[in-house]
Amino acid sequence: MSDFIFRVSPNIIISSYSASRLGEFALEYGKRFILILDPILKAVGIADKITQSLKDSNVDYFIFDELAQVADSKTARLAINLAKNSHVQGVIAAGGAKALGIARAVAAFCYESEDLYDFIDQPSFPKKAPIPLIALPTTCRAPTLFTDKIPITDSRTHQVKLLKVSYGLCKAAVFDPNMTVTLTEHQINSLSLESLCLCAESYFSQKSNFFSEMLAEKSAILLHYAMDGADSLSITTPKEELLVQGGCMASLAASISSFGPAGIFAIVINGRFKISRSLVSSILFPYVIEDCAKFKTEKVAAFAKLLDIKPSLTSTGATESEILAKSLAENIRQRIAMANLPTRLKDLSITMDQLALAAQDASSLEYANSLPRSMTGDDLFELVKAAF
């Protein structure tokens, strides 16, 4: 078993209308903040609700919303300099992965004397203490929020690099199910599958332990209820709340365990080619299951049972666990088809040459050391080739 180290951080709030209390949460850590805001929140009318909460609590803030398509080093440096020159006491982030990524970089490196590129070129922990970060994810998952690394796209090379930070960087993570109501059904379906994939890969990882597995198992059950409904009438929690609960637990499980091939490719393909992380992850999900089923059959079968999947295929001489593992992969493919999501990577307008480059990027990340099995760059390329 891998070493088990449990860190109680951050404070996690999962509650409807908790975004309306954002100012109250922020005042616990300071009075002057930089608000890293995803521009899309202005278009859908959520930004005003967030800023009104800060005004009502007399929180002094200014908005930074000059975000690129991904969390990149150029944007991060700009935001860090603004925060440093404004002498902020903390960072508030509202949005998806790019807003959270930039905000985490600001919190970690705000008062470092060295340039951000020094930490990108020679990875090392920041020397100065971070300033507090309060995060308001606007999707049902936050894959890297609870980890000790920040994926940042190097604007010079377009390659994703991992910045090392402390686990206590985020002081409060506020999950409000009402933040997801502006998402389309297509987005909800892809994010749900990505959350389930994140949960499964943390469960299959070589780095998993009893605690991450407990979180992953509960996450799988909650996501199953959200996506398929519950057999028991006693489960009356709304779908959006179940998705947020399950997505949060999947993100926690991944931070204690690790990402798998689909999660890593989602990060590097999004960083280099600006393609949706959730779509990449969803497409690769069944291929990851099939690969894991070759050497972790019992564990894959156990995960299938969490989703209440019954054997749907027959195979002469196959064990029940082998049939369940195959049925799980088929079930995910059926979910993708029913949601009318892309089924192949080529549907995302990515070429085989680009995938070869992505495989090189993926194998160079530290996450590659904790995959469900040891995989070289060639192994990773074979996986995405099968999904092309």
Contacts in CASP RR format, 6 or more apart in sequence:
PFRMAT RR
TARGET T0000
AUTHOR 0000-0000-0000
METHOD contacts of the structure
MODEL  1
MSDFIFRVSPNIIISSYSASRLGEFALEYGKRFILILDPILKAVGIADKI
TQSLKDSNVDYFIFDELAQVADSKTARLAINLAKNSHVQGVIAAGGAKAL
GIARAVAAFCYESEDLYDFIDQPSFPKKAPIPLIALPTTCRAPTLFTDKI
PITDSRTHQVKLLKVSYGLCKAAVFDPNMTVTLTEHQINSLSLESLCLCA
ESYFSQKSNFFSEMLAEKSAILLHYAMDGADSLSITTPKEELLVQGGCMA
SLAASISSFGPAGIFAIVINGRFKISRSLVSSILFPYVIEDCAKFKTEKV
AAFAKLLDIKPSLTSTGATESEILAKSLAENIRQRIAMANLPTRLKDLSI
TMDQLALAAQDASSLEYANSLPRSMTGDDLFELVKAAF
1 209 0 8 1.000
1 210 0 8 1.000
2 206 0 8 1.000
2 207 0 8 1.000
2 208 0 8 1.000
2 209 0 8 1.000
3 209 0 8 1.000
4 209 0 8 1.000
4 210 0 8 1.000
4 211 0 8 1.000
6 211 0 8 1.000
6 256 0 8 1.000
7 167 0 8 1.000
7 168 0 8 1.000
9 167 0 8 1.000
9 168 0 8 1.000
9 170 0 8 1.000
9 171 0 8 1.000
10 135 0 8 1.000
10 146 0 8 1.000
10 168 0 8 1.000
10 170 0 8 1.000
10 171 0 8 1.000
10 172 0 8 1.000
10 173 0 8 1.000
11 171 0 8 1.000
11 172 0 8 1.000
11 173 0 8 1.000
12 172 0 8 1.000
12 173 0 8 1.000
12 175 0 8 1.000
12 248 0 8 1.000
13 25 0 8 1.000
13 172 0 8 1.000
13 173 0 8 1.000
13 174 0 8 1.000
13 175 0 8 1.000
14 175 0 8 1.000
14 177 0 8 1.000
14 241 0 8 1.000
14 244 0 8 1.000
14 245 0 8 1.000
14 248 0 8 1.000
15 175 0 8 1.000
15 176 0 8 1.000
16 176 0 8 1.000
16 177 0 8 1.000
16 178 0 8 1.000
16 241 0 8 1.000
17 176 0 8 1.000
17 178 0 8 1.000
18 174 0 8 1.000
18 175 0 8 1.000
18 176 0 8 1.000
19 46 0 8 1.000
19 49 0 8 1.000
19 50 0 8 1.000
19 53 0 8 1.000
19 94 0 8 1.000
19 136 0 8 1.000
19 174 0 8 1.000
19 176 0 8 1.000
19 178 0 8 1.000
19 179 0 8 1.000
20 49 0 8 1.000
20 53 0 8 1.000
21 53 0 8 1.000
21 174 0 8 1.000
22 50 0 8 1.000
22 53 0 8 1.000
22 54 0 8 1.000
22 92 0 8 1.000
22 94 0 8 1.000
22 134 0 8 1.000
22 136 0 8 1.000
22 174 0 8 1.000
23 53 0 8 1.000
23 54 0 8 1.000
23 56 0 8 1.000
23 57 0 8 1.000
23 59 0 8 1.000
24 53 0 8 1.000
24 57 0 8 1.000
25 134 0 8 1.000
25 172 0 8 1.000
25 174 0 8 1.000
26 33 0 8 1.000
26 54 0 8 1.000
26 57 0 8 1.000
26 59 0 8 1.000
26 92 0 8 1.000
26 134 0 8 1.000
27 57 0 8 1.000
27 59 0 8 1.000
28 171 0 8 1.000
28 172 0 8 1.000
29 89 0 8 1.000
29 90 0 8 1.000
29 132 0 8 1.000
29 134 0 8 1.000
29 171 0 8 1.000
29 172 0 8 1.000
30 89 0 8 1.000
30 90 0 8 1.000
30 132 0 8 1.000
31 58 0 8 1.000
31 59 0 8 1.000
31 60 0 8 1.000
31 89 0 8 1.000
32 59 0 8 1.000
32 60 0 8 1.000
32 61 0 8 1.000
32 86 0 8 1.000
32 87 0 8 1.000
32 88 0 8 1.000
32 89 0 8 1.000
32 90 0 8 1.000
33 54 0 8 1.000
33 59 0 8 1.000
33 60 0 8 1.000
33 61 0 8 1.000
33 88 0 8 1.000
33 89 0 8 1.000
33 90 0 8 1.000
33 91 0 8 1.000
33 92 0 8 1.000
33 134 0 8 1.000
34 61 0 8 1.000
34 62 0 8 1.000
34 64 0 8 1.000
34 79 0 8 1.000
34 82 0 8 1.000
34 83 0 8 1.000
34 86 0 8 1.000
34 88 0 8 1.000
34 90 0 8 1.000
34 91 0 8 1.000
34 92 0 8 1.000
34 106 0 8 1.000
35 50 0 8 1.000
35 51 0 8 1.000
35 54 0 8 1.000
35 61 0 8 1.000
35 62 0 8 1.000
35 63 0 8 1.000
35 64 0 8 1.000
35 92 0 8 1.000
35 93 0 8 1.000
35 94 0 8 1.000
36 64 0 8 1.000
36 65 0 8 1.000
36 67 0 8 1.000
36 79 0 8 1.000
36 91 0 8 1.000
36 92 0 8 1.000
36 93 0 8 1.000
36 94 0 8 1.000
36 99 0 8 1.000
36 100 0 8 1.000
36 102 0 8 1.000
36 103 0 8 1.000
36 106 0 8 1.000
37 47 0 8 1.000
37 50 0 8 1.000
37 63 0 8 1.000
37 64 0 8 1.000
37 65 0 8 1.000
37 94 0 8 1.000
37 95 0 8 1.000
37 99 0 8 1.000
38 65 0 8 1.000
38 67 0 8 1.000
38 94 0 8 1.000
38 95 0 8 1.000
38 96 0 8 1.000
38 98 0 8 1.000
38 99 0 8 1.000
38 138 0 8 1.000
39 65 0 8 1.000
39 67 0 8 1.000
40 95 0 8 1.000
41 47 0 8 1.000
41 50 0 8 1.000
41 94 0 8 1.000
41 95 0 8 1.000
41 138 0 8 1.000
42 65 0 8 1.000
44 182 0 8 1.000
45 182 0 8 1.000
46 94 0 8 1.000
46 138 0 8 1.000
46 179 0 8 1.000
46 182 0 8 1.000
47 94 0 8 1.000
50 94 0 8 1.000
50 136 0 8 1.000
51 61 0 8 1.000
51 63 0 8 1.000
54 61 0 8 1.000
54 92 0 8 1.000
61 92 0 8 1.000
62 86 0 8 1.000
64 79 0 8 1.000
64 82 0 8 1.000
64 102 0 8 1.000
66 75 0 8 1.000
66 78 0 8 1.000
67 75 0 8 1.000
67 98 0 8 1.000
67 99 0 8 1.000
67 102 0 8 1.000
68 74 0 8 1.000
68 75 0 8 1.000
68 98 0 8 1.000
69 98 0 8 1.000
69 274 0 8 1.000
70 98 0 8 1.000
70 153 0 8 1.000
70 270 0 8 1.000
70 271 0 8 1.000
70 274 0 8 1.000
71 97 0 8 1.000
71 98 0 8 1.000
71 99 0 8 1.000
71 100 0 8 1.000
71 101 0 8 1.000
71 102 0 8 1.000
71 105 0 8 1.000
71 150 0 8 1.000
71 151 0 8 1.000
71 152 0 8 1.000
71 153 0 8 1.000
72 152 0 8 1.000
72 153 0 8 1.000
72 154 0 8 1.000
72 155 0 8 1.000
72 271 0 8 1.000
73 116 0 8 1.000
73 117 0 8 1.000
73 120 0 8 1.000
73 152 0 8 1.000
73 153 0 8 1.000
73 154 0 8 1.000
73 155 0 8 1.000
73 156 0 8 1.000
74 155 0 8 1.000
75 102 0 8 1.000
76 101 0 8 1.000
76 102 0 8 1.000
76 105 0 8 1.000
76 106 0 8 1.000
76 109 0 8 1.000
76 116 0 8 1.000
76 152 0 8 1.000
77 115 0 8 1.000
77 116 0 8 1.000
77 117 0 8 1.000
79 102 0 8 1.000
79 103 0 8 1.000
79 105 0 8 1.000
79 106 0 8 1.000
80 105 0 8 1.000
80 106 0 8 1.000
80 109 0 8 1.000
80 110 0 8 1.000
80 116 0 8 1.000
83 90 0 8 1.000
83 91 0 8 1.000
83 106 0 8 1.000
83 110 0 8 1.000
83 131 0 8 1.000
84 110 0 8 1.000
84 111 0 8 1.000
88 110 0 8 1.000
88 131 0 8 1.000
89 131 0 8 1.000
89 132 0 8 1.000
90 107 0 8 1.000
90 131 0 8 1.000
90 132 0 8 1.000
90 133 0 8 1.000
90 134 0 8 1.000
91 103 0 8 1.000
91 106 0 8 1.000
91 107 0 8 1.000
91 110 0 8 1.000
91 131 0 8 1.000
91 132 0 8 1.000
91 133 0 8 1.000
91 134 0 8 1.000
92 103 0 8 1.000
92 133 0 8 1.000
92 134 0 8 1.000
92 135 0 8 1.000
92 136 0 8 1.000
93 99 0 8 1.000
93 100 0 8 1.000
93 101 0 8 1.000
93 102 0 8 1.000
93 103 0 8 1.000
93 104 0 8 1.000
93 133 0 8 1.000
93 134 0 8 1.000
93 135 0 8 1.000
93 136 0 8 1.000
94 136 0 8 1.000
94 138 0 8 1.000
95 136 0 8 1.000
95 137 0 8 1.000
95 138 0 8 1.000
95 139 0 8 1.000
96 137 0 8 1.000
96 138 0 8 1.000
96 139 0 8 1.000
96 142 0 8 1.000
97 142 0 8 1.000
97 143 0 8 1.000
97 144 0 8 1.000
97 270 0 8 1.000
97 277 0 8 1.000
100 135 0 8 1.000
100 137 0 8 1.000
100 142 0 8 1.000
100 144 0 8 1.000
100 145 0 8 1.000
101 144 0 8 1.000
101 150 0 8 1.000
101 151 0 8 1.000
101 152 0 8 1.000
103 133 0 8 1.000
103 135 0 8 1.000
104 133 0 8 1.000
104 144 0 8 1.000
104 145 0 8 1.000
104 150 0 8 1.000
104 165 0 8 1.000
104 169 0 8 1.000
104 170 0 8 1.000
105 116 0 8 1.000
105 150 0 8 1.000
105 152 0 8 1.000
105 163 0 8 1.000
106 131 0 8 1.000
107 130 0 8 1.000
107 131 0 8 1.000
107 132 0 8 1.000
107 133 0 8 1.000
107 169 0 8 1.000
107 170 0 8 1.000
108 126 0 8 1.000
108 130 0 8 1.000
108 150 0 8 1.000
108 163 0 8 1.000
108 165 0 8 1.000
108 166 0 8 1.000
108 169 0 8 1.000
109 116 0 8 1.000
109 119 0 8 1.000
109 126 0 8 1.000
109 163 0 8 1.000
110 128 0 8 1.000
110 130 0 8 1.000
110 131 0 8 1.000
111 128 0 8 1.000
111 131 0 8 1.000
112 119 0 8 1.000
112 126 0 8 1.000
112 127 0 8 1.000
112 128 0 8 1.000
114 127 0 8 1.000
117 156 0 8 1.000
119 126 0 8 1.000
119 163 0 8 1.000
119 164 0 8 1.000
120 152 0 8 1.000
120 154 0 8 1.000
120 161 0 8 1.000
120 163 0 8 1.000
123 161 0 8 1.000
123 162 0 8 1.000
123 163 0 8 1.000
123 164 0 8 1.000
124 164 0 8 1.000
125 164 0 8 1.000
125 165 0 8 1.000
125 166 0 8 1.000
126 164 0 8 1.000
126 165 0 8 1.000
126 166 0 8 1.000
130 165 0 8 1.000
130 166 0 8 1.000
130 168 0 8 1.000
130 169 0 8 1.000
132 171 0 8 1.000
133 169 0 8 1.000
133 170 0 8 1.000
133 171 0 8 1.000
134 170 0 8 1.000
134 171 0 8 1.000
134 172 0 8 1.000
134 174 0 8 1.000
135 142 0 8 1.000
135 145 0 8 1.000
135 170 0 8 1.000
135 172 0 8 1.000
135 173 0 8 1.000
135 174 0 8 1.000
136 174 0 8 1.000
136 176 0 8 1.000
136 179 0 8 1.000
137 145 0 8 1.000
137 173 0 8 1.000
137 174 0 8 1.000
137 175 0 8 1.000
137 179 0 8 1.000
138 179 0 8 1.000
138 180 0 8 1.000
138 182 0 8 1.000
139 179 0 8 1.000
139 180 0 8 1.000
139 183 0 8 1.000
139 191 0 8 1.000
140 180 0 8 1.000
140 188 0 8 1.000
140 191 0 8 1.000
140 192 0 8 1.000
140 195 0 8 1.000
140 240 0 8 1.000
140 243 0 8 1.000
140 244 0 8 1.000
140 246 0 8 1.000
140 247 0 8 1.000
140 248 0 8 1.000
141 191 0 8 1.000
141 194 0 8 1.000
141 195 0 8 1.000
141 198 0 8 1.000
141 247 0 8 1.000
141 248 0 8 1.000
141 250 0 8 1.000
141 251 0 8 1.000
142 173 0 8 1.000
142 248 0 8 1.000
142 251 0 8 1.000
143 198 0 8 1.000
143 251 0 8 1.000
143 254 0 8 1.000
143 259 0 8 1.000
143 263 0 8 1.000
143 277 0 8 1.000
144 150 0 8 1.000
144 151 0 8 1.000
144 255 0 8 1.000
144 267 0 8 1.000
145 170 0 8 1.000
145 173 0 8 1.000
145 251 0 8 1.000
145 255 0 8 1.000
146 167 0 8 1.000
146 170 0 8 1.000
146 173 0 8 1.000
146 251 0 8 1.000
146 252 0 8 1.000
146 254 0 8 1.000
146 255 0 8 1.000
147 167 0 8 1.000
147 254 0 8 1.000
147 255 0 8 1.000
148 164 0 8 1.000
148 165 0 8 1.000
148 166 0 8 1.000
148 167 0 8 1.000
148 169 0 8 1.000
149 162 0 8 1.000
149 163 0 8 1.000
149 164 0 8 1.000
149 165 0 8 1.000
149 366 0 8 1.000
150 162 0 8 1.000
150 163 0 8 1.000
150 165 0 8 1.000
151 160 0 8 1.000
151 161 0 8 1.000
151 162 0 8 1.000
151 267 0 8 1.000
151 271 0 8 1.000
152 160 0 8 1.000
152 161 0 8 1.000
152 162 0 8 1.000
152 163 0 8 1.000
153 159 0 8 1.000
153 160 0 8 1.000
153 161 0 8 1.000
153 271 0 8 1.000
153 272 0 8 1.000
154 160 0 8 1.000
154 161 0 8 1.000
158 271 0 8 1.000
158 272 0 8 1.000
159 268 0 8 1.000
159 272 0 8 1.000
159 361 0 8 1.000
160 267 0 8 1.000
160 268 0 8 1.000
160 271 0 8 1.000
160 272 0 8 1.000
160 361 0 8 1.000
160 365 0 8 1.000
162 365 0 8 1.000
162 366 0 8 1.000
162 367 0 8 1.000
173 248 0 8 1.000
175 244 0 8 1.000
175 248 0 8 1.000
176 244 0 8 1.000
177 238 0 8 1.000
177 240 0 8 1.000
177 241 0 8 1.000
177 243 0 8 1.000
177 244 0 8 1.000
178 240 0 8 1.000
180 188 0 8 1.000
180 240 0 8 1.000
180 243 0 8 1.000
180 244 0 8 1.000
181 240 0 8 1.000
183 191 0 8 1.000
186 339 0 8 1.000
186 340 0 8 1.000
186 341 0 8 1.000
187 278 0 8 1.000
188 243 0 8 1.000
189 335 0 8 1.000
189 339 0 8 1.000
189 341 0 8 1.000
190 276 0 8 1.000
190 278 0 8 1.000
190 279 0 8 1.000
190 282 0 8 1.000
190 339 0 8 1.000
190 341 0 8 1.000
191 243 0 8 1.000
191 278 0 8 1.000
192 223 0 8 1.000
192 226 0 8 1.000
192 227 0 8 1.000
192 243 0 8 1.000
193 278 0 8 1.000
193 281 0 8 1.000
193 282 0 8 1.000
193 285 0 8 1.000
193 332 0 8 1.000
193 335 0 8 1.000
193 336 0 8 1.000
193 339 0 8 1.000
193 341 0 8 1.000
194 266 0 8 1.000
194 277 0 8 1.000
194 278 0 8 1.000
194 281 0 8 1.000
194 282 0 8 1.000
195 219 0 8 1.000
195 223 0 8 1.000
195 243 0 8 1.000
195 246 0 8 1.000
195 247 0 8 1.000
195 250 0 8 1.000
196 220 0 8 1.000
196 223 0 8 1.000
196 227 0 8 1.000
196 250 0 8 1.000
196 285 0 8 1.000
196 332 0 8 1.000
197 262 0 8 1.000
197 263 0 8 1.000
197 281 0 8 1.000
197 282 0 8 1.000
197 284 0 8 1.000
197 285 0 8 1.000
197 288 0 8 1.000
198 247 0 8 1.000
198 250 0 8 1.000
198 251 0 8 1.000
198 253 0 8 1.000
198 254 0 8 1.000
198 259 0 8 1.000
198 263 0 8 1.000
198 281 0 8 1.000
199 216 0 8 1.000
199 219 0 8 1.000
199 220 0 8 1.000
199 223 0 8 1.000
199 246 0 8 1.000
199 247 0 8 1.000
199 249 0 8 1.000
199 250 0 8 1.000
199 253 0 8 1.000
199 254 0 8 1.000
200 216 0 8 1.000
200 220 0 8 1.000
200 285 0 8 1.000
200 288 0 8 1.000
200 289 0 8 1.000
200 303 0 8 1.000
201 254 0 8 1.000
201 258 0 8 1.000
201 259 0 8 1.000
201 260 0 8 1.000
201 261 0 8 1.000
201 262 0 8 1.000
201 263 0 8 1.000
201 288 0 8 1.000
201 372 0 8 1.000
202 208 0 8 1.000
202 212 0 8 1.000
202 215 0 8 1.000
202 216 0 8 1.000
202 250 0 8 1.000
202 253 0 8 1.000
202 254 0 8 1.000
202 256 0 8 1.000
202 257 0 8 1.000
202 258 0 8 1.000
202 259 0 8 1.000
202 260 0 8 1.000
203 212 0 8 1.000
203 213 0 8 1.000
203 216 0 8 1.000
203 217 0 8 1.000
203 220 0 8 1.000
203 253 0 8 1.000
203 257 0 8 1.000
203 299 0 8 1.000
203 303 0 8 1.000
204 260 0 8 1.000
204 288 0 8 1.000
204 292 0 8 1.000
204 296 0 8 1.000
204 299 0 8 1.000
204 300 0 8 1.000
204 303 0 8 1.000
204 372 0 8 1.000
205 212 0 8 1.000
205 257 0 8 1.000
205 258 0 8 1.000
205 259 0 8 1.000
205 260 0 8 1.000
205 370 0 8 1.000
205 371 0 8 1.000
205 372 0 8 1.000
206 258 0 8 1.000
206 370 0 8 1.000
206 371 0 8 1.000
206 372 0 8 1.000
206 373 0 8 1.000
207 257 0 8 1.000
207 258 0 8 1.000
207 370 0 8 1.000
208 216 0 8 1.000
208 257 0 8 1.000
208 258 0 8 1.000
209 256 0 8 1.000
209 257 0 8 1.000
211 256 0 8 1.000
212 253 0 8 1.000
212 254 0 8 1.000
212 256 0 8 1.000
212 257 0 8 1.000
213 253 0 8 1.000
213 257 0 8 1.000
215 249 0 8 1.000
215 250 0 8 1.000
215 252 0 8 1.000
215 253 0 8 1.000
215 256 0 8 1.000
216 249 0 8 1.000
216 250 0 8 1.000
216 253 0 8 1.000
216 257 0 8 1.000
217 306 0 8 1.000
218 246 0 8 1.000
218 249 0 8 1.000
219 246 0 8 1.000
219 247 0 8 1.000
219 249 0 8 1.000
219 250 0 8 1.000
219 253 0 8 1.000
220 303 0 8 1.000
220 306 0 8 1.000
220 307 0 8 1.000
221 306 0 8 1.000
222 242 0 8 1.000
222 245 0 8 1.000
222 246 0 8 1.000
222 247 0 8 1.000
222 249 0 8 1.000
223 242 0 8 1.000
223 243 0 8 1.000
223 246 0 8 1.000
223 247 0 8 1.000
223 250 0 8 1.000
224 306 0 8 1.000
224 307 0 8 1.000
224 308 0 8 1.000
225 235 0 8 1.000
225 237 0 8 1.000
225 242 0 8 1.000
226 239 0 8 1.000
226 242 0 8 1.000
226 243 0 8 1.000
226 246 0 8 1.000
227 335 0 8 1.000
228 307 0 8 1.000
228 308 0 8 1.000
229 235 0 8 1.000
229 239 0 8 1.000
231 308 0 8 1.000
237 245 0 8 1.000
257 370 0 8 1.000
258 367 0 8 1.000
258 370 0 8 1.000
258 371 0 8 1.000
259 267 0 8 1.000
259 367 0 8 1.000
259 370 0 8 1.000
260 288 0 8 1.000
260 367 0 8 1.000
260 370 0 8 1.000
260 371 0 8 1.000
260 372 0 8 1.000
261 284 0 8 1.000
261 288 0 8 1.000
261 291 0 8 1.000
261 362 0 8 1.000
261 371 0 8 1.000
261 372 0 8 1.000
261 375 0 8 1.000
261 380 0 8 1.000
261 383 0 8 1.000
262 280 0 8 1.000
262 281 0 8 1.000
262 284 0 8 1.000
262 285 0 8 1.000
262 287 0 8 1.000
262 288 0 8 1.000
263 277 0 8 1.000
263 280 0 8 1.000
263 281 0 8 1.000
263 284 0 8 1.000
264 362 0 8 1.000
264 365 0 8 1.000
264 367 0 8 1.000
264 368 0 8 1.000
264 371 0 8 1.000
264 380 0 8 1.000
265 280 0 8 1.000
265 281 0 8 1.000
265 284 0 8 1.000
265 358 0 8 1.000
265 362 0 8 1.000
265 380 0 8 1.000
265 384 0 8 1.000
266 277 0 8 1.000
266 278 0 8 1.000
266 280 0 8 1.000
266 281 0 8 1.000
266 284 0 8 1.000
267 277 0 8 1.000
267 365 0 8 1.000
268 358 0 8 1.000
268 361 0 8 1.000
268 362 0 8 1.000
268 365 0 8 1.000
269 275 0 8 1.000
269 277 0 8 1.000
269 280 0 8 1.000
269 350 0 8 1.000
269 358 0 8 1.000
270 276 0 8 1.000
270 277 0 8 1.000
270 280 0 8 1.000
272 354 0 8 1.000
272 357 0 8 1.000
272 358 0 8 1.000
272 361 0 8 1.000
273 350 0 8 1.000
273 354 0 8 1.000
273 358 0 8 1.000
275 348 0 8 1.000
275 349 0 8 1.000
275 350 0 8 1.000
276 348 0 8 1.000
279 341 0 8 1.000
279 342 0 8 1.000
279 348 0 8 1.000
280 345 0 8 1.000
280 348 0 8 1.000
282 336 0 8 1.000
282 341 0 8 1.000
282 342 0 8 1.000
283 336 0 8 1.000
283 341 0 8 1.000
283 342 0 8 1.000
283 343 0 8 1.000
283 344 0 8 1.000
283 345 0 8 1.000
283 347 0 8 1.000
283 348 0 8 1.000
283 387 0 8 1.000
284 345 0 8 1.000
284 383 0 8 1.000
284 384 0 8 1.000
284 387 0 8 1.000
285 332 0 8 1.000
285 336 0 8 1.000
286 329 0 8 1.000
286 330 0 8 1.000
286 332 0 8 1.000
286 333 0 8 1.000
286 336 0 8 1.000
287 329 0 8 1.000
287 383 0 8 1.000
287 386 0 8 1.000
287 387 0 8 1.000
288 372 0 8 1.000
288 383 0 8 1.000
289 300 0 8 1.000
289 325 0 8 1.000
289 328 0 8 1.000
289 329 0 8 1.000
289 332 0 8 1.000
290 325 0 8 1.000
290 326 0 8 1.000
290 329 0 8 1.000
291 372 0 8 1.000
291 373 0 8 1.000
291 383 0 8 1.000
292 299 0 8 1.000
292 300 0 8 1.000
292 325 0 8 1.000
292 372 0 8 1.000
292 373 0 8 1.000
293 300 0 8 1.000
293 322 0 8 1.000
293 325 0 8 1.000
293 326 0 8 1.000
293 328 0 8 1.000
293 329 0 8 1.000
295 372 0 8 1.000
295 373 0 8 1.000
296 372 0 8 1.000
296 373 0 8 1.000
297 319 0 8 1.000
297 321 0 8 1.000
297 322 0 8 1.000
297 325 0 8 1.000
298 321 0 8 1.000
300 321 0 8 1.000
300 324 0 8 1.000
300 325 0 8 1.000
300 328 0 8 1.000
301 320 0 8 1.000
301 321 0 8 1.000
301 322 0 8 1.000
301 324 0 8 1.000
301 325 0 8 1.000
301 328 0 8 1.000
303 328 0 8 1.000
304 324 0 8 1.000
304 325 0 8 1.000
304 327 0 8 1.000
304 328 0 8 1.000
304 331 0 8 1.000
305 324 0 8 1.000
307 328 0 8 1.000
307 331 0 8 1.000
309 324 0 8 1.000
309 327 0 8 1.000
309 328 0 8 1.000
309 331 0 8 1.000
310 327 0 8 1.000
311 320 0 8 1.000
311 323 0 8 1.000
311 324 0 8 1.000
311 327 0 8 1.000
312 327 0 8 1.000
312 330 0 8 1.000
312 331 0 8 1.000
313 323 0 8 1.000
313 326 0 8 1.000
313 327 0 8 1.000
313 330 0 8 1.000
314 323 0 8 1.000
315 322 0 8 1.000
315 323 0 8 1.000
315 326 0 8 1.000
318 326 0 8 1.000
333 343 0 8 1.000
336 342 0 8 1.000
336 343 0 8 1.000
337 343 0 8 1.000
342 348 0 8 1.000
344 387 0 8 1.000
344 388 0 8 1.000
345 355 0 8 1.000
345 384 0 8 1.000
345 387 0 8 1.000
345 388 0 8 1.000
346 388 0 8 1.000
352 385 0 8 1.000
352 388 0 8 1.000
355 381 0 8 1.000
355 384 0 8 1.000
355 385 0 8 1.000
355 388 0 8 1.000
356 381 0 8 1.000
358 384 0 8 1.000
359 377 0 8 1.000
359 378 0 8 1.000
359 380 0 8 1.000
359 381 0 8 1.000
359 384 0 8 1.000
360 377 0 8 1.000
362 368 0 8 1.000
362 377 0 8 1.000
362 380 0 8 1.000
363 375 0 8 1.000
363 376 0 8 1.000
363 377 0 8 1.000
363 380 0 8 1.000
368 375 0 8 1.000
368 380 0 8 1.000
375 383 0 8 1.000
END
